[in-house]
Amino acid sequence: MNPTLKPRKLPGVFSRIVAVALLTAAPAFMLASSHMDAPLITLDPAANTTDVYAFVSQHDGVKYLTAALSVYPHEEPGVGPNKYNFDDNVRYEIHVATGKDLAAGRATYTYQFDFNTAYKNQGTILQSYLGVIKDVGDAAQNLTQTYTVKRIDRRTRQVTTLGSGKVPPNNQGVATPAYNRDSNGDLVARDGVADSANLDRYTAQTVYSLKGYRVFAGQREDGFYGDINAIFDLLKLRALSSNPAISTSSFDSQAGFNVHTIVLEIPLTAIGGDQQVAGVYATTSRQRVNVLPDDDGRGSDRGVMFGEFVQVGRQGNPLFCEALIAIKDKDLYNRTSPTMDSKLFSKYASSPELGALINSIVFAGAGGFPTTNRTDLVGIFIPDLIKVDLSTSAARLAGGGASHPTTPDDAGFSRLGIFGGDVLMSSIQDGFGGGKVPGGWPNGRRFGDDVIDIAVTALVNDLRPGSFSLTFVADGIDSASKNDAVYNKVFPYAGTPFNGRNHTHQ
């Protein structure tokens, strides 16, 4: 082990915390999301899932399961004339599994989002903005998107339309000043806020209350952070480098990029109450296009007909597909349901190749952690759902850290989750004793959770029942220990999209 990285041993109480919590409430433990999970889906960015989030929230005395799905990786802010948008021919779905469906990997409820794009004027090169936008959908916003949200109860097949909403414009700069500091399109994007009254105008106008749910869909800054370059550059992690030419300061490969995000706040009364653990995953499905044949049966000048939706992407826990599943099965994962995970993909969790690579490359063969018969990882990944204990109080939220006094992290929040002492109290499971369960990932996933450090810590320690040991905490192992923007601590939680006119990448 390189001496430049200081391993941390947790006190005895944390050994018990992690031993039980990771084995009972944990979702995935792999690095994080580089947003380029499988060969085919990288060719379809509008359907390419980047991250899924799920956590307990509460306001006005009501508890919710907040779930979020981000798509369209690596959105360069301010491109033109065409912009990144939700795709009218892609169906975006957030699935929730409860009761017996959780272990089976079967959705109990599905929330379906369908989008529609329109233009006020197509006789112009000004695709998105005809002028400075004051209000969402006003005369200056040429390209507009709306969406419909439906709830499907998979047990009864009942379909309920919850309502519809508008998508705010992307953050171009001068055309979208309200996103940016002092409402000045030349300045950087506003920081996240701790009070809904302080949300920027466009975001506030597109938060909708629909039959007890709250929903938002639009461009956001990419809330995931990590040194993805180093991870996929032969695991040459900067934090472990002894080369003086290599900077070990924070390097976030996702810095300065936006994504498109759907955030849904689900009242717990709509999914059976809070005395349960729920599972969350998301899928994207593209509508099949059928060419109408000519009378002679060749080609077509009669147009096309849109047919059924075919699933092309899915995601639960970060990087199960990307870092565990072999190339030959990655596209298969995106086309299948979690109900098939046990049959098709459990071998990849049981004998993770990535574990062997970390042992060999990062720890120079001295890691000593098991790379076969990982029954603990099988229990976590199979089926691939993010598990959330709904009986706890609301999850602690990230803001901008100590350097942002107006939007600090909640007291007790740790980006390392349970490895940083961030725990919640459950009323339905004993956890590691007295009902204590992780405050973040692996109990759900919050904006701000450092999933890379948490994941590596879990992977390099033996978490199997009867042989549990925790000797190494990978605090800062990938050199990126914070997001490059301030999260909102209120709905929709994800940060303000970066300004195309004023942003930076690392």
Secondary structure, DSSP 4 states (H G I P E B T S, - for coil): --TTS---PPPHHHHHHHHHHHHHS----S----S--STTGGG-GGG-EEEEEEEEEEETTEEEEEEEEEEEEEE-TT--SS-----TTEEEEEEEE-THHHHHT--SEEEEEEEEEEES-SSSS--SBSS--SSTTSTTB-EEEEEEEEEEETTTTEEEEEEEEEEPPP--STT-GGGBGGG-TTSPBPPP-SSGGGS-HHHHHT-EEETTEEEEEEEEE------HHHHHTTT--GGG---TTS--S---TTTT-EEEEEEEEEEGGGGT-SSSEEEEEEEEEEEEEEEPP-TTSSS-SS-EEEEEEEEEEEESSTTHHHHTS-HHHHHHHHHS-GGGHHHHTHHHHHS-HHHHHIIIIISTT------S--HHHHHHHSS--EEEETTS-PPP---S-TT-TTSPPPTT--TTGGGGT-EEE-SS--BTTTTEEESSTTSSB-TT--HHHHHHHHHTS--STTS-------TTTTS--S-SSPPPSSTT-SPPPPBTTB----
